[in-house]
Amino acid sequence: MEKNTSMKKISDKVGRDKAIELVLNAYNTELVASWLRHIEASQSGKNVRLERRDHLANAIARVTEVCDLSE
């Protein structure tokens, strides 16, 4: 699902301001998880190349998944 469509779906359920807050919190969680993966990879002593992720898409997917549980 496209980001705009997913964000609209979330906004319809919880309101615009709350949707922004939820997605922002999920986005921050995605960033922290990404940083932790990088730190763990560097501490393992292996030169591991981690794939680039779309943090915003993952954050919206997390929030959408939780919103869908309430149906």
VEXKERO-798421 format. One record per residue: y, z, x of N, C-alpha, C, O, CB in turn; chain; residue in one letter. Coordinates in pm, 1 decimal. Last residue first. Glycine has a CB too. Layout:
+----------+----------+----------+----------+----------+----------+----------+----------+----------+----------+----------+----------+----------+----------+----------+--------+---------+
|      npy |      npz |      npx |     capy |     capz |     capx |      cpy |      cpz |      cpx |      opy |      opz |      opx |     cbpy |     cbpz |     cbpx | cadena | residuo |
+----------+----------+----------+----------+----------+----------+----------+----------+----------+----------+----------+----------+----------+----------+----------+--------+---------+
|        Y |        Z |        X |        Y |        Z |        X |        Y |        Z |        X |        Y |        Z |        X |        Y |        Z |        X |      A |       a |
...
+----------+----------+----------+----------+----------+----------+----------+----------+----------+----------+----------+----------+----------+----------+----------+--------+---------+
end
This chain:
+----------+----------+----------+----------+----------+----------+----------+----------+----------+----------+----------+----------+----------+----------+----------+--------+---------+
|      npy |      npz |      npx |     capy |     capz |     capx |      cpy |      cpz |      cpx |      opy |      opz |      opx |     cbpy |     cbpz |     cbpx | cadena | residuo |
+----------+----------+----------+----------+----------+----------+----------+----------+----------+----------+----------+----------+----------+----------+----------+--------+---------+
|   -337.8 |   1443.7 |  -1013.8 |   -356.7 |   1365.5 |  -1136.9 |   -484.7 |   1403.4 |  -1205.8 |   -517.0 |   1348.0 |  -1310.9 |   -356.7 |   1216.4 |  -1107.0 |      A |       e |
|   -320.8 |   1565.9 |   -773.4 |   -268.5 |   1640.1 |   -888.1 |   -287.9 |   1565.7 |  -1019.8 |   -257.3 |   1619.5 |  -1126.2 |   -121.6 |   1669.5 |   -867.7 |      A |       s |
|   -402.3 |   1390.7 |   -581.9 |   -494.9 |   1498.8 |   -618.2 |   -450.1 |   1572.2 |   -744.4 |   -531.5 |   1633.1 |   -813.7 |   -507.6 |   1598.1 |   -502.8 |      A |       l |
|   -180.8 |   1235.6 |   -535.7 |   -288.4 |   1179.9 |   -618.2 |   -389.9 |   1285.0 |   -658.7 |   -457.2 |   1269.3 |   -760.6 |   -358.4 |   1068.0 |   -544.2 |      A |       d |
|    -40.4 |   1397.8 |   -359.6 |     12.8 |   1375.6 |   -494.8 |    -94.4 |   1322.4 |   -588.5 |    -99.1 |   1358.8 |   -706.0 |    130.9 |   1278.2 |   -490.5 |      A |       c |
|   -203.3 |   1368.9 |   -134.4 |   -190.1 |   1500.2 |   -197.4 |   -137.8 |   1486.6 |   -339.6 |   -184.7 |   1555.5 |   -430.2 |    -97.1 |   1590.5 |   -115.2 |      A |       v |
|   -164.6 |   1094.6 |    -82.8 |   -299.4 |   1147.8 |   -105.1 |   -293.6 |   1282.9 |   -176.9 |   -370.8 |   1307.6 |   -269.6 |   -374.5 |   1162.0 |     28.9 |      A |       e |
|    109.3 |   1087.7 |    -34.0 |     53.6 |   1015.7 |   -148.6 |    -84.4 |   1069.5 |   -183.5 |   -116.7 |   1087.7 |   -300.8 |     46.0 |    864.9 |   -119.6 |      A |       t |
|    119.3 |   1232.2 |    205.1 |    186.5 |   1284.7 |     85.9 |    131.4 |   1218.0 |    -39.8 |    109.2 |   1284.7 |   -140.8 |    339.3 |   1262.9 |     95.4 |      A |       v |
|    -28.4 |   1059.2 |    376.1 |    -66.9 |   1200.5 |    356.8 |     -9.1 |   1255.1 |    226.2 |    -80.2 |   1316.6 |    146.7 |    -18.8 |   1287.0 |    476.2 |      A |       r |
|    121.5 |    822.4 |    360.8 |    -16.8 |    823.8 |    313.1 |    -65.1 |    965.5 |    288.3 |   -135.3 |    990.5 |    190.3 |   -108.4 |    754.6 |    413.1 |      A |       a |
|    355.8 |    904.4 |    484.0 |    360.4 |    866.5 |    342.5 |    220.0 |    867.8 |    283.6 |    201.0 |    909.4 |    169.3 |    424.9 |    727.0 |    324.9 |      A |       i |
|    250.0 |    944.2 |    741.3 |    311.5 |   1054.7 |    668.0 |    314.8 |   1024.5 |    518.5 |    280.4 |   1109.7 |    436.6 |    453.9 |   1081.7 |    720.1 |      A |       a |
|    166.9 |    686.6 |    812.8 |     68.4 |    794.8 |    804.2 |    122.3 |    912.8 |    724.3 |     48.5 |    974.7 |    647.7 |     27.7 |    841.2 |    944.3 |      A |       n |
|    414.7 |    556.9 |    814.3 |    310.0 |    512.8 |    720.6 |    204.1 |    621.1 |    703.9 |    156.6 |    644.8 |    592.8 |    244.4 |    381.4 |    769.6 |      A |       a |
|    536.6 |    700.5 |   1023.6 |    593.2 |    703.2 |    889.3 |    488.9 |    661.2 |    786.0 |    476.9 |    724.5 |    681.1 |    716.1 |    611.7 |    881.1 |      A |       l |
|    379.4 |    641.2 |   1247.6 |    388.4 |    778.5 |   1198.8 |    441.6 |    786.0 |   1056.3 |    396.5 |    869.0 |    977.3 |    476.4 |    860.1 |   1290.2 |      A |       h |
|    173.4 |    424.6 |   1346.1 |    288.7 |    416.7 |   1256.7 |    300.0 |    553.0 |   1188.5 |    238.0 |    577.1 |   1084.9 |    273.8 |    298.5 |   1150.7 |      A |       d |
|     76.4 |    452.9 |   1690.6 |     56.9 |    477.0 |   1548.0 |    187.8 |    458.7 |   1471.5 |    296.9 |    475.3 |   1525.9 |      1.0 |    617.9 |   1524.7 |      A |       r |
|    -80.8 |    312.3 |   1965.7 |     47.8 |    340.0 |   1901.2 |     24.7 |    349.1 |   1751.0 |    -39.4 |    262.1 |   1691.9 |    154.3 |    229.6 |   1935.3 |      A |       r |
|   -358.3 |    469.4 |   2128.6 |   -299.1 |    361.3 |   2049.6 |   -168.0 |    407.5 |   1986.3 |   -148.4 |    525.6 |   1957.7 |   -397.6 |    313.5 |   1940.4 |      A |       e |
|   -369.2 |    586.4 |   2464.0 |   -374.4 |    613.7 |   2321.4 |   -304.3 |    502.6 |   2244.6 |   -203.4 |    448.4 |   2289.9 |   -310.7 |    749.8 |   2289.7 |      A |       l |
|   -556.3 |    560.3 |   2741.5 |   -445.3 |    493.6 |   2671.6 |   -463.6 |    515.7 |   2522.7 |   -561.0 |    469.8 |   2463.1 |   -439.3 |    339.8 |   2705.0 |      A |       r |
|   -628.3 |    798.0 |   2981.9 |   -664.8 |    743.8 |   2852.0 |   -541.6 |    681.5 |   2788.4 |   -435.4 |    743.5 |   2782.6 |   -725.3 |    853.4 |   2760.4 |      A |       v |
|   -725.6 |    890.5 |   3256.1 |   -612.6 |    805.0 |   3222.8 |   -646.8 |    730.9 |   3093.4 |   -688.9 |    615.3 |   3096.3 |   -579.9 |    704.7 |   3339.7 |      A |       n |
|   -821.3 |   1230.2 |   3267.8 |   -856.5 |   1090.2 |   3249.4 |   -730.7 |   1012.4 |   3212.5 |   -641.3 |   1064.2 |   3145.6 |   -966.2 |   1073.7 |   3140.4 |      A |       k |
|   -747.4 |   1485.5 |   3264.4 |   -755.6 |   1422.6 |   3394.4 |   -793.2 |   1276.1 |   3386.2 |   -796.3 |   1206.3 |   3487.6 |   -853.9 |   1495.1 |   3479.4 |      A |       g |
|   -694.2 |   1625.4 |   3042.9 |   -835.7 |   1598.6 |   3068.8 |   -856.0 |   1532.2 |   3204.8 |   -968.4 |   1523.7 |   3254.3 |   -893.9 |   1510.3 |   2958.5 |      A |       s |
|   -424.3 |   1629.3 |   3016.4 |   -486.7 |   1746.4 |   3076.8 |   -633.9 |   1723.5 |   3108.3 |   -691.7 |   1794.0 |   3190.9 |   -472.0 |   1865.8 |   2985.4 |      A |       q |
|   -375.9 |   1391.4 |   2881.8 |   -325.9 |   1406.1 |   3018.3 |   -390.3 |   1524.8 |   3089.3 |   -408.9 |   1520.7 |   3210.9 |   -174.3 |   1422.1 |   3017.5 |      A |       s |
|   -496.1 |   1444.6 |   2634.2 |   -544.4 |   1333.5 |   2715.9 |   -499.2 |   1348.6 |   2860.5 |   -576.4 |   1321.2 |   2952.4 |   -495.4 |   1200.1 |   2659.1 |      A |       a |
|   -339.7 |   1656.9 |   2543.3 |   -482.4 |   1677.3 |   2567.2 |   -539.3 |   1567.4 |   2655.8 |   -621.8 |   1594.4 |   2743.1 |   -558.5 |   1682.5 |   2434.7 |      A |       e |
|    -92.4 |   1523.1 |   2520.0 |   -106.1 |   1637.3 |   2611.3 |   -252.9 |   1659.6 |   2644.7 |   -287.6 |   1679.1 |   2761.2 |    -44.9 |   1765.5 |   2549.2 |      A |       i |
|   -153.0 |   1332.0 |   2322.0 |   -107.9 |   1290.1 |   2455.0 |   -125.6 |   1401.5 |   2557.5 |   -169.3 |   1376.2 |   2669.8 |     38.8 |   1246.7 |   2450.2 |      A |       h |
|   -218.4 |   1499.8 |   2107.3 |   -318.5 |   1404.8 |   2158.5 |   -281.4 |   1359.8 |   2299.3 |   -367.9 |   1350.2 |   2386.3 |   -330.9 |   1282.0 |   2064.5 |      A |       r |
|     30.1 |   1627.0 |   2073.6 |    -86.6 |   1705.4 |   2115.3 |   -196.6 |   1615.6 |   2170.5 |   -261.3 |   1650.5 |   2269.2 |   -140.5 |   1787.6 |   1997.7 |      A |       l |
|    185.0 |   1412.5 |   1983.2 |    217.2 |   1477.7 |   2110.7 |     98.4 |   1555.7 |   2163.1 |     68.5 |   1551.7 |   2282.5 |    337.8 |   1570.7 |   2095.0 |      A |       w |
|     56.1 |   1369.3 |   1737.5 |     57.7 |   1264.6 |   1839.1 |     87.1 |   1323.8 |   1977.4 |     22.0 |   1289.1 |   2076.0 |    162.0 |   1156.8 |   1803.6 |      A |       s |
|    113.9 |   1605.5 |   1604.2 |    -26.1 |   1569.6 |   1628.7 |    -35.7 |   1463.2 |   1738.0 |   -126.1 |   1467.5 |   1821.5 |    -92.8 |   1518.9 |   1498.8 |      A |       a |
|    392.2 |   1580.1 |   1591.4 |    333.0 |   1690.5 |   1667.4 |    187.1 |   1659.1 |   1700.6 |    142.2 |   1683.3 |   1812.7 |    342.9 |   1823.3 |   1587.9 |      A |       v |
|    412.3 |   1353.4 |   1422.7 |    467.1 |   1352.0 |   1558.9 |    404.3 |   1460.2 |   1645.6 |    367.4 |   1434.7 |   1760.2 |    618.6 |   1370.3 |   1555.5 |      A |       l |
|    292.8 |   1448.7 |   1186.9 |    235.1 |   1333.4 |   1257.0 |    283.8 |   1327.7 |   1401.2 |    205.6 |   1300.1 |   1492.1 |    270.5 |   1202.6 |   1184.2 |      A |       e |
|    477.2 |   1648.4 |   1121.9 |    339.2 |   1684.3 |   1151.7 |    269.4 |   1571.9 |   1227.5 |    194.9 |   1597.6 |   1322.2 |    263.1 |   1716.6 |   1022.7 |      A |       t |
|    697.9 |   1488.5 |   1063.9 |    704.8 |   1581.9 |   1176.3 |    564.8 |   1626.6 |   1218.6 |    537.3 |   1640.9 |   1337.7 |    790.7 |   1704.2 |   1139.2 |      A |       n |
|    593.4 |   1364.6 |    835.0 |    629.0 |   1284.2 |    952.5 |    635.1 |   1372.8 |   1076.9 |    583.5 |   1336.1 |   1182.5 |    764.9 |   1212.3 |    930.7 |      A |       y |
|    576.5 |   1580.0 |    659.8 |    453.0 |   1512.8 |    700.4 |    477.0 |   1428.0 |    825.5 |    390.3 |   1420.4 |    912.6 |    398.9 |   1424.9 |    585.4 |      A |       a |
|    852.8 |   1631.2 |    633.5 |    763.4 |   1733.8 |    687.7 |    631.9 |   1672.6 |    736.1 |    581.7 |   1709.8 |    842.2 |    735.3 |   1841.5 |    581.8 |      A |       n |
|    930.6 |   1386.6 |    517.6 |    987.4 |   1428.9 |    645.1 |    899.5 |   1535.3 |    711.1 |    874.8 |   1529.5 |    831.6 |   1130.0 |   1482.5 |    625.1 |      A |       l |
|    790.2 |   1395.8 |    277.1 |    757.1 |   1291.9 |    374.7 |    812.6 |   1328.5 |    512.3 |    747.0 |   1303.4 |    613.4 |    812.3 |   1155.0 |    329.2 |      A |       v |
|    917.0 |   1617.4 |    153.7 |    772.7 |   1616.2 |    178.1 |    734.4 |   1514.9 |    285.5 |    655.1 |   1545.3 |    374.6 |    697.8 |   1585.3 |     48.9 |      A |       l |
|   1188.4 |   1531.4 |    142.7 |   1150.1 |   1653.6 |    213.8 |   1001.8 |   1653.4 |    249.3 |    964.9 |   1685.6 |    362.2 |   1183.1 |   1776.6 |    129.4 |      A |       e |
|   1165.5 |   1305.1 |    -19.9 |   1218.2 |   1292.6 |    116.2 |   1176.8 |   1413.3 |    199.5 |   1134.7 |   1398.4 |    314.3 |   1372.3 |   1278.7 |    114.5 |      A |       i |
|   1072.3 |   1427.4 |   -253.2 |    991.2 |   1324.9 |   -186.6 |   1035.6 |   1308.5 |    -41.4 |    952.4 |   1299.2 |     48.9 |   1001.5 |   1189.8 |   -261.6 |      A |       a |
|   1289.3 |   1588.7 |   -321.2 |   1163.1 |   1653.2 |   -283.5 |   1072.0 |   1554.6 |   -210.9 |   1001.7 |   1592.9 |   -117.3 |   1091.8 |   1709.9 |   -408.1 |      A |       k |
|   1475.6 |   1387.1 |   -384.9 |   1502.0 |   1483.4 |   -277.4 |   1374.0 |   1549.9 |   -228.0 |   1353.5 |   1565.5 |   -107.7 |   1600.1 |   1589.7 |   -325.1 |      A |       d |
|   1345.8 |   1242.1 |   -601.3 |   1388.6 |   1179.0 |   -475.9 |   1403.4 |   1278.8 |   -362.0 |   1349.1 |   1257.2 |   -253.7 |   1519.9 |   1106.8 |   -496.6 |      A |       r |
|   1047.7 |   1365.6 |   -764.2 |   1192.5 |   1351.5 |   -750.1 |   1229.2 |   1304.5 |   -611.2 |   1154.3 |   1323.9 |   -515.5 |   1262.3 |   1483.0 |   -780.4 |      A |       g |
|    775.9 |   1357.5 |   -793.6 |    837.7 |   1485.0 |   -755.6 |    989.9 |   1479.9 |   -746.2 |   1053.4 |   1582.6 |   -722.2 |    782.3 |   1529.8 |   -624.2 |      A |       v |
|    700.0 |   1102.8 |   -898.0 |    624.6 |   1224.5 |   -929.8 |    703.8 |   1352.0 |   -905.6 |    699.9 |   1444.3 |   -987.0 |    498.1 |   1228.8 |   -848.8 |      A |       k |
|    876.1 |    915.8 |   -799.5 |    855.6 |    923.4 |   -944.5 |    785.9 |   1052.7 |   -984.9 |    810.0 |   1105.6 |  -1093.4 |    774.2 |    803.7 |   -992.6 |      A |       d |
|    837.8 |    952.6 |   -525.5 |    965.5 |    989.4 |   -587.4 |    953.2 |   1002.8 |   -738.1 |   1013.5 |   1092.0 |   -797.8 |   1072.2 |    886.5 |   -553.7 |      A |       s |
|    582.9 |    838.9 |   -495.6 |    603.1 |    982.0 |   -467.7 |    730.6 |   1030.4 |   -536.1 |    731.6 |   1137.0 |   -597.7 |    610.6 |   1008.1 |   -314.2 |      A |       i |
|    645.3 |    573.9 |   -559.8 |    543.4 |    645.6 |   -636.7 |    558.4 |    797.0 |   -618.9 |    547.8 |    873.2 |   -715.0 |    402.2 |    600.5 |   -593.9 |      A |       k |
|    825.1 |    514.1 |   -356.6 |    869.7 |    510.0 |   -496.4 |    773.3 |    588.4 |   -585.0 |    815.9 |    660.9 |   -674.9 |    881.2 |    363.7 |   -546.1 |      A |       k |
|    652.5 |    525.4 |   -139.8 |    763.2 |    621.4 |   -148.5 |    817.4 |    627.3 |   -290.8 |    851.7 |    734.9 |   -339.6 |    876.0 |    583.6 |    -49.9 |      A |       m |
|    485.3 |    307.6 |   -197.7 |    430.3 |    443.2 |   -190.7 |    539.4 |    548.3 |   -205.4 |    521.2 |    648.3 |   -274.8 |    356.0 |    463.7 |    -58.9 |      A |       s |
|    668.0 |     98.6 |   -179.6 |    596.1 |    122.9 |   -304.7 |    541.8 |    265.0 |   -308.1 |    551.5 |    333.8 |   -409.7 |    481.7 |     21.7 |   -322.1 |      A |       t |
|    744.8 |    118.2 |     88.9 |    844.2 |    130.0 |    -18.7 |    778.4 |    163.7 |   -151.9 |    827.8 |    247.5 |   -227.3 |    924.4 |      0.1 |    -31.9 |      A |       n |
|    498.5 |     78.7 |    228.1 |    572.9 |    204.6 |    238.5 |    671.0 |    222.9 |    123.3 |    679.6 |    331.5 |     66.1 |    647.7 |    210.4 |    370.8 |      A |       k |
|    223.9 |    -71.0 |     48.2 |    347.8 |    -81.5 |    124.8 |    424.3 |     51.8 |    121.5 |    415.6 |    127.2 |     24.6 |    436.2 |   -196.1 |     69.3 |      A |       e |
|   -118.3 |      0.0 |     84.4 |      0.0 |      0.0 |      0.0 |    124.3 |      0.0 |     88.7 |    126.8 |     65.3 |    193.1 |      0.0 |    122.3 |    -95.9 |      A |       m |
+----------+----------+----------+----------+----------+----------+----------+----------+----------+----------+----------+----------+----------+----------+----------+--------+---------+
end
